Amino acid sequence: MVGNPRYPSLEEIFGAIADWINSYREAYAARGELVNCGADEIAKIAHDLGISSDELATLATKGANSADLLQKMLVALGVDPKNFACDDPAALRDLQRLCVNCRQKQRCAHEFDVGTAAENYREFCPNSYTLDALFRTTD
């Protein structure tokens, strides 16, 4: 026997476990940062973001990269995320809030992997209505 046999299924399982642990650590760290704030400070941050304190606590547990797919979607739709952030920060925050809480991230990531996200986002993206309203294109 030369070397170790390769077990792709085990590698995938260990990779998934490692990803989950990293996500948990990020969420725990984010929650810890929020815990260090007083109730008044949390309320002010939430007010500035246009959300409730409870929603802020929920968003804090999602992790720093939980809205990254939105950036990819904007690019796929031909929108410069930096310009959009400057032009309409309130709309961007609303889009981010839905993206963070989206339950279709696996489907979204798959659509990006196969290059069909811009064509199929209306089937799965909770932001599709807003994206269409903001960046309506003739299909």
PyRosetta script that sets phi, psi and omega in degrees:
from pyrosetta import init, pose_from_sequence

init()
pose = pose_from_sequence("MVGNPRYPSLEEIFGAIADWINSYREAYAARGELVNCGADEIAKIAHDLGISSDELATLATKGANSADLLQKMLVALGVDPKNFACDDPAALRDLQRLCVNCRQKQRCAHEFDVGTAAENYREFCPNSYTLDALFRTTD")
pose.set_psi(1, 124.6)
pose.set_omega(1, -179.5)
pose.set_phi(2, -105.3)
pose.set_psi(2, 122.3)
pose.set_omega(2, 178.3)
pose.set_phi(3, 67.6)
pose.set_psi(3, -174.0)
pose.set_omega(3, 178.5)
pose.set_phi(4, -95.0)
pose.set_psi(4, 139.0)
pose.set_omega(4, 175.5)
pose.set_phi(5, -66.0)
pose.set_psi(5, 152.8)
pose.set_omega(5, -177.9)
pose.set_phi(6, -99.1)
pose.set_psi(6, 129.6)
pose.set_omega(6, -179.7)
pose.set_phi(7, -119.1)
pose.set_psi(7, 88.5)
pose.set_omega(7, -176.3)
pose.set_phi(8, -56.2)
pose.set_psi(8, -38.9)
pose.set_omega(8, -177.3)
pose.set_phi(9, -65.4)
pose.set_psi(9, -38.1)
pose.set_omega(9, 177.1)
pose.set_phi(10, -67.6)
pose.set_psi(10, -39.8)
pose.set_omega(10, 178.4)
pose.set_phi(11, -61.6)
pose.set_psi(11, -40.8)
pose.set_omega(11, 178.6)
pose.set_phi(12, -65.2)
pose.set_psi(12, -42.1)
pose.set_omega(12, 179.5)
pose.set_phi(13, -63.8)
pose.set_psi(13, -46.9)
pose.set_omega(13, 179.7)
pose.set_phi(14, -64.5)
pose.set_psi(14, -36.6)
pose.set_omega(14, 176.7)
pose.set_phi(15, -64.0)
pose.set_psi(15, -42.3)
pose.set_omega(15, 178.6)
pose.set_phi(16, -64.4)
pose.set_psi(16, -40.8)
pose.set_omega(16, 178.3)
pose.set_phi(17, -64.4)
pose.set_psi(17, -43.0)
pose.set_omega(17, 178.9)
pose.set_phi(18, -62.7)
pose.set_psi(18, -41.4)
pose.set_omega(18, 177.5)
pose.set_phi(19, -62.4)
pose.set_psi(19, -42.5)
pose.set_omega(19, 179.4)
pose.set_phi(20, -63.2)
pose.set_psi(20, -43.5)
pose.set_omega(20, 179.3)
pose.set_phi(21, -61.8)
pose.set_psi(21, -43.6)
pose.set_omega(21, 178.8)
pose.set_phi(22, -62.9)
pose.set_psi(22, -41.1)
pose.set_omega(22, 177.6)
pose.set_phi(23, -63.3)
pose.set_psi(23, -42.0)
pose.set_omega(23, 178.9)
pose.set_phi(24, -62.2)
pose.set_psi(24, -44.1)
pose.set_omega(24, 179.6)
pose.set_phi(25, -61.6)
pose.set_psi(25, -43.1)
pose.set_omega(25, 178.5)
pose.set_phi(26, -61.9)
pose.set_psi(26, -45.6)
pose.set_omega(26, -179.4)
pose.set_phi(27, -63.9)
pose.set_psi(27, -42.5)
pose.set_omega(27, 179.8)
pose.set_phi(28, -63.7)
pose.set_psi(28, -42.3)
pose.set_omega(28, 178.9)
pose.set_phi(29, -64.5)
pose.set_psi(29, -42.8)
pose.set_omega(29, 179.4)
pose.set_phi(30, -63.6)
pose.set_psi(30, -43.5)
pose.set_omega(30, 178.8)
pose.set_phi(31, -63.2)
pose.set_psi(31, -39.0)
pose.set_omega(31, 179.2)
pose.set_phi(32, -61.9)
pose.set_psi(32, -38.3)
pose.set_omega(32, 178.3)
pose.set_phi(33, -65.6)
pose.set_psi(33, -39.1)
pose.set_omega(33, 179.8)
pose.set_phi(34, -70.2)
pose.set_psi(34, -35.0)
pose.set_omega(34, 179.4)
pose.set_phi(35, -63.1)
pose.set_psi(35, -29.5)
pose.set_omega(35, 179.6)
pose.set_phi(36, -72.2)
pose.set_psi(36, -9.8)
pose.set_omega(36, 178.6)
pose.set_phi(37, -92.0)
pose.set_psi(37, 148.0)
pose.set_omega(37, 174.7)
pose.set_phi(38, -77.9)
pose.set_psi(38, 166.1)
pose.set_omega(38, -177.9)
pose.set_phi(39, -59.8)
pose.set_psi(39, -39.0)
pose.set_omega(39, 179.4)
pose.set_phi(40, -65.8)
pose.set_psi(40, -40.0)
pose.set_omega(40, 179.5)
pose.set_phi(41, -67.4)
pose.set_psi(41, -40.9)
pose.set_omega(41, 177.1)
pose.set_phi(42, -62.5)
pose.set_psi(42, -43.6)
pose.set_omega(42, 179.4)
pose.set_phi(43, -62.0)
pose.set_psi(43, -39.4)
pose.set_omega(43, 179.8)
pose.set_phi(44, -67.2)
pose.set_psi(44, -43.5)
pose.set_omega(44, 178.6)
pose.set_phi(45, -61.5)
pose.set_psi(45, -46.1)
pose.set_omega(45, 179.8)
pose.set_phi(46, -61.2)
pose.set_psi(46, -44.0)
pose.set_omega(46, 178.8)
pose.set_phi(47, -60.2)
pose.set_psi(47, -44.9)
pose.set_omega(47, 179.0)
pose.set_phi(48, -60.2)
pose.set_psi(48, -31.7)
pose.set_omega(48, 179.5)
pose.set_phi(49, -87.9)
pose.set_psi(49, -9.3)
pose.set_omega(49, -180.0)
pose.set_phi(50, 76.0)
pose.set_psi(50, 31.0)
pose.set_omega(50, 179.8)
pose.set_phi(51, -133.3)
pose.set_psi(51, 169.8)
pose.set_omega(51, 177.5)
pose.set_phi(52, -80.9)
pose.set_psi(52, 163.4)
pose.set_omega(52, 177.2)
pose.set_phi(53, -62.7)
pose.set_psi(53, -37.8)
pose.set_omega(53, 178.5)
pose.set_phi(54, -63.8)
pose.set_psi(54, -42.0)
pose.set_omega(54, 179.2)
pose.set_phi(55, -66.0)
pose.set_psi(55, -37.1)
pose.set_omega(55, 177.0)
pose.set_phi(56, -61.3)
pose.set_psi(56, -43.7)
pose.set_omega(56, 178.8)
pose.set_phi(57, -61.6)
pose.set_psi(57, -40.9)
pose.set_omega(57, 178.6)
pose.set_phi(58, -64.9)
pose.set_psi(58, -45.6)
pose.set_omega(58, -180.0)
pose.set_phi(59, -62.8)
pose.set_psi(59, -35.7)
pose.set_omega(59, -178.5)
pose.set_phi(60, -63.9)
pose.set_psi(60, -26.7)
pose.set_omega(60, -179.3)
pose.set_phi(61, -81.3)
pose.set_psi(61, -8.8)
pose.set_omega(61, -174.6)
pose.set_phi(62, -80.5)
pose.set_psi(62, -21.3)
pose.set_omega(62, 178.7)
pose.set_phi(63, 100.6)
pose.set_psi(63, 156.7)
pose.set_omega(63, -173.3)
pose.set_phi(64, -67.0)
pose.set_psi(64, -27.7)
pose.set_omega(64, -174.7)
pose.set_phi(65, -102.5)
pose.set_psi(65, 15.2)
pose.set_omega(65, -171.7)
pose.set_phi(66, -72.4)
pose.set_psi(66, -11.0)
pose.set_omega(66, 176.7)
pose.set_phi(67, -113.1)
pose.set_psi(67, 15.8)
pose.set_omega(67, -178.7)
pose.set_phi(68, -61.6)
pose.set_psi(68, -33.0)
pose.set_omega(68, -179.8)
pose.set_phi(69, -65.6)
pose.set_psi(69, -26.9)
pose.set_omega(69, 176.2)
pose.set_phi(70, -63.4)
pose.set_psi(70, -42.6)
pose.set_omega(70, 178.6)
pose.set_phi(71, -59.6)
pose.set_psi(71, -43.5)
pose.set_omega(71, 178.6)
pose.set_phi(72, -64.0)
pose.set_psi(72, -37.9)
pose.set_omega(72, -179.8)
pose.set_phi(73, -66.5)
pose.set_psi(73, -42.9)
pose.set_omega(73, 178.6)
pose.set_phi(74, -58.8)
pose.set_psi(74, -45.5)
pose.set_omega(74, 179.4)
pose.set_phi(75, -62.3)
pose.set_psi(75, -43.4)
pose.set_omega(75, 180.0)
pose.set_phi(76, -61.3)
pose.set_psi(76, -29.7)
pose.set_omega(76, 179.1)
pose.set_phi(77, -89.5)
pose.set_psi(77, 5.5)
pose.set_omega(77, 177.0)
pose.set_phi(78, 81.3)
pose.set_psi(78, 23.0)
pose.set_omega(78, -179.1)
pose.set_phi(79, -109.1)
pose.set_psi(79, 132.9)
pose.set_omega(79, 176.2)
pose.set_phi(80, -80.6)
pose.set_psi(80, 112.6)
pose.set_omega(80, -176.7)
pose.set_phi(81, -58.2)
pose.set_psi(81, -35.9)
pose.set_omega(81, -179.3)
pose.set_phi(82, -67.7)
pose.set_psi(82, -44.4)
pose.set_omega(82, 177.8)
pose.set_phi(83, -64.5)
pose.set_psi(83, -42.1)
pose.set_omega(83, 179.3)
pose.set_phi(84, -62.5)
pose.set_psi(84, -40.0)
pose.set_omega(84, 178.8)
pose.set_phi(85, -61.7)
pose.set_psi(85, -36.8)
pose.set_omega(85, 178.0)
pose.set_phi(86, -75.4)
pose.set_psi(86, -39.8)
pose.set_omega(86, -176.0)
pose.set_phi(87, -73.7)
pose.set_psi(87, -37.3)
pose.set_omega(87, -174.6)
pose.set_phi(88, -147.6)
pose.set_psi(88, 70.0)
pose.set_omega(88, -176.4)
pose.set_phi(89, -62.1)
pose.set_psi(89, -32.3)
pose.set_omega(89, -179.9)
pose.set_phi(90, -66.6)
pose.set_psi(90, -42.8)
pose.set_omega(90, 178.4)
pose.set_phi(91, -64.7)
pose.set_psi(91, -40.4)
pose.set_omega(91, 178.7)
pose.set_phi(92, -61.8)
pose.set_psi(92, -42.7)
pose.set_omega(92, 178.3)
pose.set_phi(93, -61.0)
pose.set_psi(93, -41.1)
pose.set_omega(93, 178.5)
pose.set_phi(94, -64.2)
pose.set_psi(94, -42.7)
pose.set_omega(94, 177.8)
pose.set_phi(95, -62.8)
pose.set_psi(95, -42.5)
pose.set_omega(95, 179.8)
pose.set_phi(96, -63.6)
pose.set_psi(96, -41.4)
pose.set_omega(96, -178.8)
pose.set_phi(97, -59.8)
pose.set_psi(97, -44.5)
pose.set_omega(97, 178.3)
pose.set_phi(98, -67.7)
pose.set_psi(98, -39.7)
pose.set_omega(98, -179.8)
pose.set_phi(99, -63.5)
pose.set_psi(99, -43.3)
pose.set_omega(99, -180.0)
pose.set_phi(100, -58.2)
pose.set_psi(100, -40.5)
pose.set_omega(100, -176.5)
pose.set_phi(101, -91.4)
pose.set_psi(101, 2.5)
pose.set_omega(101, -175.8)
pose.set_phi(102, -64.5)
pose.set_psi(102, 141.2)
pose.set_omega(102, 178.1)
pose.set_phi(103, -101.2)
pose.set_psi(103, 8.0)
pose.set_omega(103, -177.9)
pose.set_phi(104, -111.5)
pose.set_psi(104, 24.3)
pose.set_omega(104, -176.1)
pose.set_phi(105, -61.0)
pose.set_psi(105, -37.4)
pose.set_omega(105, 178.2)
pose.set_phi(106, -63.1)
pose.set_psi(106, -44.8)
pose.set_omega(106, 179.2)
pose.set_phi(107, -63.7)
pose.set_psi(107, -43.7)
pose.set_omega(107, -179.6)
pose.set_phi(108, -60.2)
pose.set_psi(108, -48.9)
pose.set_omega(108, 179.8)
pose.set_phi(109, -60.8)
pose.set_psi(109, -40.1)
pose.set_omega(109, 177.7)
pose.set_phi(110, -62.4)
pose.set_psi(110, -43.8)
pose.set_omega(110, 179.3)
pose.set_phi(111, -60.4)
pose.set_psi(111, -38.0)
pose.set_omega(111, 175.8)
pose.set_phi(112, -67.3)
pose.set_psi(112, -41.5)
pose.set_omega(112, -179.8)
pose.set_phi(113, -59.4)
pose.set_psi(113, -37.8)
pose.set_omega(113, -178.3)
pose.set_phi(114, -95.8)
pose.set_psi(114, -0.2)
pose.set_omega(114, 175.0)
pose.set_phi(115, 80.4)
pose.set_psi(115, 23.2)
pose.set_omega(115, -177.1)
pose.set_phi(116, -117.8)
pose.set_psi(116, 10.4)
pose.set_omega(116, -175.6)
pose.set_phi(117, -59.5)
pose.set_psi(117, -45.7)
pose.set_omega(117, -177.6)
pose.set_phi(118, -65.4)
pose.set_psi(118, -28.9)
pose.set_omega(118, 179.9)
pose.set_phi(119, -83.7)
pose.set_psi(119, -31.1)
pose.set_omega(119, -171.1)
pose.set_phi(120, -110.7)
pose.set_psi(120, 1.6)
pose.set_omega(120, -173.3)
pose.set_phi(121, -58.3)
pose.set_psi(121, -27.0)
pose.set_omega(121, -179.6)
pose.set_phi(122, -64.9)
pose.set_psi(122, -20.4)
pose.set_omega(122, -179.0)
pose.set_phi(123, -79.3)
pose.set_psi(123, -20.9)
pose.set_omega(123, -172.3)
pose.set_phi(124, -140.0)
pose.set_psi(124, -18.7)
pose.set_omega(124, -171.9)
pose.set_phi(125, -85.3)
pose.set_psi(125, 124.8)
pose.set_omega(125, 177.7)
pose.set_phi(126, -67.7)
pose.set_psi(126, -13.5)
pose.set_omega(126, 178.1)
pose.set_phi(127, -93.5)
pose.set_psi(127, 2.3)
pose.set_omega(127, -172.1)
pose.set_phi(128, -58.8)
pose.set_psi(128, -43.0)
pose.set_omega(128, -179.1)
pose.set_phi(129, -61.5)
pose.set_psi(129, -46.6)
pose.set_omega(129, -179.7)
pose.set_phi(130, -67.0)
pose.set_psi(130, -42.1)
pose.set_omega(130, 178.6)
pose.set_phi(131, -60.8)
pose.set_psi(131, -41.8)
pose.set_omega(131, 177.7)
pose.set_phi(132, -64.3)
pose.set_psi(132, -41.1)
pose.set_omega(132, -179.5)
pose.set_phi(133, -65.9)
pose.set_psi(133, -38.6)
pose.set_omega(133, -178.7)
pose.set_phi(134, -78.0)
pose.set_psi(134, -39.0)
pose.set_omega(134, -172.0)
pose.set_phi(135, -128.4)
pose.set_psi(135, 42.9)
pose.set_omega(135, -176.3)
pose.set_phi(136, -54.1)
pose.set_psi(136, 127.7)
pose.set_omega(136, 175.3)
pose.set_phi(137, -121.0)
pose.set_psi(137, 157.3)
pose.set_omega(137, 177.8)
pose.set_phi(138, -88.3)
pose.set_psi(138, 114.3)
pose.set_omega(138, -178.7)
pose.set_phi(139, -95.1)
pose.dump_pdb("model.pdb")
